[in-house]
Amino acid sequence: MKRMSDNGEIIKLTKNLYETNVNMEEYVVASAIYSSSYLFVL
């Protein structure tokens, strides 16, 4: 995982949570991190 992160293949968001799509919308990432948030993905 460290090597993939260093190469830019994945982005570490928080501990044990990674993102592979650099063009992901911010609200989608936020709702994944904070699952009890008021952000909804439509």
Secondary structure, DSSP 8 states (H G I E B T S, - for coil): -HHHHHHTSSEEEETTEEES-TT--HHHHHHHHSTTSS----
